[in-house]
Amino acid sequence: MVIYEVNLDVDHDIFNDYYYWLMEHIKEMLKFDGFKKAEIGLIEHQEEQAKMKIRVSYTIASYDSLQAYLSQHAEKMRADAVNKFGDKFIASRRIIKDPIILEA
């Protein structure tokens, strides 16, 4: 199992449109082979923020499934956001291999 995490900094003036678009984008992502679920949340900060911060975390069945997405689909999926919102957001990504999940 792999966690593919995307952290987004979104300008306030596009946030509502971006968030609506993102929910549809996540539904598309979950159609790719191996993508099992997604979690989305706003990152809360105590101080005034210049941008809204969002974290999306995808649970993917295998590292191979993630690599197939990255090599075959990521460029188009990322371009969709840039074409629609330009430089009004910033995305950073990280991969967490073999996470251990503990539950109460």
Secondary structure in CASP SS format (residue, H / E / C, confidence):
PFRMAT SS
TARGET T0000
AUTHOR 0000-0000-0000
METHOD secondary structure of the structure
MODEL  1
M C 1.00
V E 1.00
I E 1.00
Y E 1.00
E E 1.00
V E 1.00
N E 1.00
L E 1.00
D E 1.00
V E 1.00
D E 1.00
H H 1.00
D H 1.00
I H 1.00
F H 1.00
N H 1.00
D H 1.00
Y H 1.00
Y H 1.00
Y H 1.00
W H 1.00
L H 1.00
M H 1.00
E H 1.00
H H 1.00
I H 1.00
K H 1.00
E H 1.00
M H 1.00
L C 1.00
K C 1.00
F C 1.00
D C 1.00
G C 1.00
F E 1.00
K E 1.00
K E 1.00
A E 1.00
E E 1.00
I E 1.00
G E 1.00
L E 1.00
I C 1.00
E C 1.00
H C 1.00
Q C 1.00
E C 1.00
E C 1.00
Q C 1.00
A C 1.00
K E 1.00
M E 1.00
K E 1.00
I E 1.00
R E 1.00
V E 1.00
S E 1.00
Y E 1.00
T E 1.00
I E 1.00
A C 1.00
S C 1.00
Y H 1.00
D H 1.00
S H 1.00
L H 1.00
Q H 1.00
A H 1.00
Y H 1.00
L H 1.00
S H 1.00
Q H 1.00
H C 1.00
A H 1.00
E H 1.00
K H 1.00
M H 1.00
R H 1.00
A H 1.00
D H 1.00
A H 1.00
V H 1.00
N H 1.00
K H 1.00
F H 1.00
G C 1.00
D C 1.00
K C 1.00
F E 1.00
I E 1.00
A E 1.00
S E 1.00
R E 1.00
R E 1.00
I E 1.00
I E 1.00
K E 1.00
D C 1.00
P C 1.00
I C 1.00
I C 1.00
L C 1.00
E C 1.00
A C 1.00
END
